[in-house]
């Protein structure tokens, strides 16, 4: 379900950019700048979400463990979070990189049409 939502959201961003760049060929306007900024923030959140969610879940589990055992060590959660981030990058890294490269390709190819 989450993967389907992410792909659907990416498709909507792509179709918005396709419409903005290829079909309409707009000039640089305040609306296009705001669209560019909004899409950049959406892509950033979309790409960062898997890592942030895994780190959040691991931190919650470690904090529950610390509360149950009364171990108050601040560095205890560092290694599990590091392993979790590494695992997410191994599984979702290619998708994350492809998403960022595709978005930057769309941004750079839209420069000539917006500069006129």
ChimeraX attribute file (.defattr): number of C-alpha atoms within 10 A of each C-alpha:
attribute: neighborCount
match mode: 1-to-1
recipient: residues
	/A:1	6
	/A:2	7
	/A:3	8
	/A:4	9
	/A:5	10
	/A:6	14
	/A:7	13
	/A:8	12
	/A:9	15
	/A:10	18
	/A:11	12
	/A:12	12
	/A:13	19
	/A:14	16
	/A:15	12
	/A:16	13
	/A:17	19
	/A:18	15
	/A:19	13
	/A:20	19
	/A:21	21
	/A:22	12
	/A:23	9
	/A:24	10
	/A:25	15
	/A:26	16
	/A:27	16
	/A:28	13
	/A:29	10
	/A:30	9
	/A:31	9
	/A:32	15
	/A:33	11
	/A:34	11
	/A:35	16
	/A:36	15
	/A:37	12
	/A:38	13
	/A:39	18
	/A:40	17
	/A:41	12
	/A:42	15
	/A:43	19
	/A:44	14
	/A:45	12
	/A:46	17
	/A:47	20
	/A:48	12
	/A:49	13
	/A:50	17
	/A:51	18
	/A:52	14
	/A:53	13
	/A:54	16
	/A:55	21
	/A:56	13
	/A:57	13
	/A:58	20
	/A:59	17
	/A:60	13
	/A:61	14
	/A:62	17
	/A:63	19
	/A:64	12
	/A:65	12
	/A:66	16
	/A:67	11
	/A:68	9
	/A:69	9
	/A:70	10
	/A:71	11
	/A:72	10
	/A:73	9
	/A:74	9
	/A:75	7
	/A:76	14
	/A:77	17
	/A:78	14
	/A:79	10
	/A:80	15
	/A:81	19
	/A:82	13
	/A:83	13
	/A:84	17
	/A:85	19
	/A:86	14
	/A:87	14
	/A:88	17
	/A:89	16
	/A:90	10
	/A:91	11
	/A:92	15
	/A:93	16
	/A:94	11
	/A:95	12
	/A:96	17
	/A:97	13
	/A:98	13
	/A:99	17
	/A:100	17
	/A:101	12
	/A:102	12
	/A:103	19
	/A:104	13
	/A:105	11
	/A:106	15
	/A:107	14
	/A:108	10
	/A:109	13
	/A:110	19
	/A:111	13
	/A:112	11
	/A:113	15
	/A:114	15
	/A:115	9
	/A:116	9
